[in-house]
């Protein structure tokens, strides 16, 4: 039975970006995750051991997000997606969106975002 786990609105601070101000001052980023997995076992057992722990997803994502400084949100989204997929063999795919509310653009915007989807080979 195919299922999904969604985690929305993880707020992290970092110095990712291209401009000198972004490198020096840093800014908030907001991350959203969608993991696909087979939930037949966990739906039947109702046991955490048979699914993916949300808290562990957040911890892995945060560690990957802070692993190094990135210039582009596409690159950080791809890095985080790869780390999640590598750590959670139950996940068949993961979608990571990185939103940047304070992007340095000459306009009033809500945010810019990049989304990356990675699927397990096979």
Rosetta silent file (secondary structure, phi, psi, omega in degrees, C-alpha in Angstrom):
SEQUENCE: XXXXXXXXXXXXXXXXXXXXXXXXXXXXXXXXXXXXXXXXXXXXXXXXXXXXXXXXXXXXXXXXXXXXXXXXXXXXXXXXXXXXXXXXXXXXXXXXXXXXXXXXXXXXXXXXXXXXXXXXXX
SCORE:     score description
SCORE:     0.000 S_00000001
   1 L     0.000  119.702 -179.476    0.000    0.000    0.000 S_00000001
   2 E   -75.247  138.525  177.703    1.586    3.247   -1.148 S_00000001
   3 E  -144.366  173.515 -179.829    1.683    6.080    1.357 S_00000001
   4 E  -136.546  147.638  170.694    3.283    9.438    1.990 S_00000001
   5 E  -119.389  125.509  179.573    4.780   11.253    4.934 S_00000001
   6 E  -115.069  133.996  173.025    4.752   15.043    4.709 S_00000001
   7 E  -125.947  121.776 -173.674    6.749   17.391    6.904 S_00000001
   8 E  -123.626  137.794  169.203    6.069   21.060    6.216 S_00000001
   9 E    84.408   29.013  175.694    7.622   24.304    7.370 S_00000001
  10 E   -71.296  116.627 -177.796   10.956   23.347    8.930 S_00000001
  11 E   -97.940  124.337  178.503   12.639   26.718    9.553 S_00000001
  12 E  -131.785  149.474  177.280   16.445   26.770    9.538 S_00000001
  13 E  -106.756  137.466  178.392   18.960   29.604    9.545 S_00000001
  14 E  -158.919  172.685  178.365   22.057   29.465    7.328 S_00000001
  15 L  -108.888   38.128  176.614   24.470   31.501    5.266 S_00000001
  16 L   -76.761  146.748  176.165   23.600   29.918    1.913 S_00000001
  17 L   140.052  172.613 -175.883   23.496   32.213   -1.121 S_00000001
  18 L   -94.440  -38.688 -172.861   25.538   34.026   -3.719 S_00000001
  19 L   -74.336  157.054  178.245   25.694   37.598   -2.427 S_00000001
  20 H   -62.542  -38.175  179.213   28.179   38.847    0.157 S_00000001
  21 H   -62.568  -41.062  178.681   25.321   39.933    2.432 S_00000001
  22 H   -64.325  -39.431 -179.816   23.870   36.405    2.371 S_00000001
  23 H   -66.521  -38.857 -174.895   27.280   34.954    3.198 S_00000001
  24 H   -83.360  -49.162 -172.998   27.851   37.393    6.058 S_00000001
  25 H   -89.006  -33.408 -175.350   24.398   37.875    7.606 S_00000001
  26 L    75.115  178.812 -178.738   22.625   34.654    6.705 S_00000001
  27 E  -167.023  171.900  176.845   18.862   34.230    6.548 S_00000001
  28 E   -81.386  145.606  171.283   15.908   31.950    7.228 S_00000001
  29 E  -129.333  149.677  179.064   15.056   29.072    4.941 S_00000001
  30 E  -124.119  125.965 -176.257   11.900   26.976    5.081 S_00000001
  31 E  -113.721  140.491  175.293   12.002   23.314    4.062 S_00000001
  32 E  -125.675  144.968 -176.918    9.158   20.970    3.139 S_00000001
  33 E  -132.151  143.219  171.533    9.460   17.209    2.622 S_00000001
  34 E  -135.756  113.889  179.600    7.303   14.541    1.028 S_00000001
  35 E  -107.183  133.009  173.948    8.475   10.945    1.397 S_00000001
  36 E  -100.517  140.673  179.975    6.807    8.070   -0.450 S_00000001
  37 E  -160.077  165.866  173.772    6.893    4.615    1.105 S_00000001
  38 E   -83.077  120.103 -177.838    5.001    1.352    1.445 S_00000001
  39 L  -105.300   10.332 -178.297    2.803    1.760    4.522 S_00000001
  40 H   -58.509  -45.984 -178.522    1.197   -1.695    4.493 S_00000001
  41 H   -65.474  -46.827 -177.699    3.347   -2.923    7.371 S_00000001
  42 H   -71.846  -32.521  177.300    2.998    0.141    9.573 S_00000001
  43 H   -64.876  -34.265  179.580   -0.730    0.481    8.898 S_00000001
  44 H   -79.866  -45.006 -173.971   -1.184   -3.075   10.131 S_00000001
  45 H   -82.628  -29.364 -175.458    1.289   -3.063   13.050 S_00000001
  46 L    60.412   34.762 -177.479    0.817    0.537   14.227 S_00000001
  47 L  -119.422  135.719  179.309    4.488    0.465   15.271 S_00000001
  48 H   -58.091  -33.570 -179.257    7.111    3.181   14.699 S_00000001
  49 H   -61.992  -17.621 -177.610    9.691    0.506   13.824 S_00000001
  50 H  -100.445   12.448 -179.610    7.668   -0.259   10.670 S_00000001
  51 L  -141.823 -159.115  178.962    7.709    3.254    9.234 S_00000001
  52 L  -110.881  127.660 -178.522    9.903    6.359    9.014 S_00000001
  53 L   -76.051  118.776 -178.893   10.414    8.447   12.163 S_00000001
  54 H   -57.627  -43.212 -179.258    9.520   12.113   11.456 S_00000001
  55 H   -61.919  -37.227  178.320   11.960   13.363   14.081 S_00000001
  56 H   -69.877  -35.687  175.335   14.780   11.401   12.504 S_00000001
  57 H   -60.382  -46.263  179.782   13.910   12.859    9.073 S_00000001
  58 H   -61.086  -44.122 -179.542   14.180   16.360   10.537 S_00000001
  59 H   -63.540  -43.870  179.083   17.526   15.575   12.177 S_00000001
  60 H   -65.586  -42.971 -179.827   19.009   14.108    8.973 S_00000001
  61 H   -62.903  -44.489 -179.811   17.665   17.000    6.885 S_00000001
  62 H   -64.073  -42.520  178.651   19.061   19.615    9.262 S_00000001
  63 H   -62.594  -43.085  179.216   22.492   17.954    9.340 S_00000001
  64 H   -66.588  -39.503 -179.810   22.593   17.762    5.533 S_00000001
  65 H   -62.755  -34.878 -177.756   21.380   21.371    5.217 S_00000001
  66 L   -97.030    3.791 -174.948   24.206   22.567    7.487 S_00000001
  67 L   -60.723  -34.254  177.480   26.898   20.203    6.100 S_00000001
  68 L  -160.594  173.266  177.550   28.447   22.996    4.043 S_00000001
  69 L   -86.636  131.848  179.952   27.648   26.394    2.581 S_00000001
  70 L  -111.010  147.363  174.074   25.681   26.270   -0.662 S_00000001
  71 L   -83.733  -40.163 -171.853   25.323   29.005   -3.282 S_00000001
  72 L  -115.819  143.121  178.537   22.035   27.762   -4.766 S_00000001
  73 H   -70.079  -24.809  174.762   18.854   26.505   -3.144 S_00000001
  74 H   -62.848  -41.703 -179.074   18.604   23.867   -5.889 S_00000001
  75 H   -67.058  -42.436  179.822   21.935   22.448   -4.739 S_00000001
  76 H   -69.063  -36.818  177.561   20.973   22.379   -1.077 S_00000001
  77 H   -63.058  -42.728  179.158   17.584   20.779   -1.911 S_00000001
  78 H   -65.086  -40.018  179.554   19.344   18.055   -3.928 S_00000001
  79 H   -64.701  -45.835  179.411   21.860   17.444   -1.141 S_00000001
  80 H   -64.319  -43.198  179.115   19.153   17.145    1.515 S_00000001
  81 H   -60.593  -43.472  178.791   17.044   14.855   -0.705 S_00000001
  82 H   -63.075  -40.666  179.244   20.030   12.576   -1.293 S_00000001
  83 H   -65.257  -41.821  179.296   20.819   12.387    2.411 S_00000001
  84 H   -64.677  -47.255 -179.109   17.231   11.496    3.295 S_00000001
  85 H   -63.149  -38.028  179.458   16.986    8.821    0.616 S_00000001
  86 H   -67.545  -34.572 -175.091   20.348    7.347    1.663 S_00000001
  87 H   -84.014  -25.016 -174.267   19.366    7.214    5.347 S_00000001
  88 L  -118.992   90.381 -177.536   15.848    5.818    4.987 S_00000001
  89 L   -63.303  -20.003  177.521   15.731    2.623    2.903 S_00000001
  90 L   -70.555  -23.783 -178.660   11.934    2.439    3.369 S_00000001
  91 E   -75.525  129.085  176.435   11.526    5.644    1.311 S_00000001
  92 E   -91.361  -24.216  173.860   10.982    5.006   -2.393 S_00000001
  93 E  -158.598  161.307  176.682   11.221    8.701   -3.224 S_00000001
  94 E  -142.554  138.129  173.823   11.604   12.051   -1.527 S_00000001
  95 E  -116.094  127.782  179.375   10.639   15.556   -2.601 S_00000001
  96 E  -121.691  127.239  173.433   12.405   18.470   -0.896 S_00000001
  97 E  -114.067  129.866  175.546   11.386   22.090   -1.336 S_00000001
  98 E  -112.743  118.721  177.797   13.647   24.858   -0.036 S_00000001
  99 E  -104.470  142.429 -178.555   11.973   28.251    0.270 S_00000001
 100 E  -123.633   95.454 -175.620   13.929   31.460    0.683 S_00000001
 101 L   -68.143  -26.554 -176.227   11.645   34.201    2.062 S_00000001
 102 L  -111.046   39.502  179.747   14.290   36.940    2.004 S_00000001
 103 L   -59.769  136.946 -178.397   15.761   36.370   -1.445 S_00000001
 104 L   -79.225   78.584  177.126   17.703   39.432   -2.623 S_00000001
 105 L  -122.445  150.383 -176.804   15.528   40.387   -5.593 S_00000001
 106 L   -82.536   57.527  179.881   14.360   43.895   -6.534 S_00000001
 107 L  -160.891  160.787  173.805   10.692   43.149   -5.897 S_00000001
 108 L   -87.544  117.336 -178.572    8.238   42.446   -3.124 S_00000001
 109 L  -135.152  159.594  173.446    7.817   38.657   -3.044 S_00000001
 110 L   -77.102  -47.444  178.464    6.642   36.049   -0.592 S_00000001
 111 L  -173.831  166.299  164.197    9.564   33.723   -1.345 S_00000001
 112 E  -112.163  156.873 -177.584   11.550   31.939   -4.017 S_00000001
 113 E  -149.506  154.270  171.686   11.762   28.159   -3.912 S_00000001
 114 E  -131.248  137.594  179.205   13.461   25.183   -5.506 S_00000001
 115 E  -123.042  134.638  177.801   12.067   21.666   -5.426 S_00000001
 116 E  -127.019  135.890  174.784   13.996   18.470   -6.087 S_00000001
 117 E  -117.954  129.254  176.613   12.558   14.965   -6.305 S_00000001
 118 E  -122.868  137.768  179.038   14.803   11.923   -5.979 S_00000001
 119 E  -117.587  148.921  177.854   13.706    8.345   -6.484 S_00000001
 120 L   -69.701  137.558  177.198   15.387    5.172   -5.371 S_00000001
 121 L   -65.290  143.030  175.520   17.061    3.282   -8.219 S_00000001
 122 L   104.056    0.000    0.000   15.363    0.055   -9.191 S_00000001
